[in-house]
Amino acid sequence: MLWDIGLRGMGILIGYSLVFGVVAQLALWRATGTRWLWLIGATGWFIGGLFASEVLFATATIDQLQPIEDGLVFDEAMLGGFIVGLALVLTTWYVTRRSGSRQPSPA
């Protein structure tokens, strides 16, 4: 398998991943039971974006896809990152959410 993404394209993807992770952490700060939501969201965004850019659209030509930044199919990578990142963040939120029903009831 040939990876066509360069350092600038990888840097763009990592940057967007980290921004998404931080926004997810800030938005769900009190709603989740984990301090690692930013890392889960950023990892999901990165994997989804890399998969969309380098696997799903790897055979497309430059005429079919625009814009391409140093091998990163930008629009498709952002969409893939958003879908996978959001799915992981919402799954994490659902599994770790805090609720009042978890408090022990007095006997």
Secondary structure, 3 states (H helix, E strand, C coil): CCCCCCHHHHHHHHHHHHHHHHHHHHHCCCCCCCCCHHHHHHHHHHHHHHHHHHHHCCCCCCCCCCCEECCEEHHHHHHHHHHHHHHHHHHHHHHHCCCHHHCCCCC
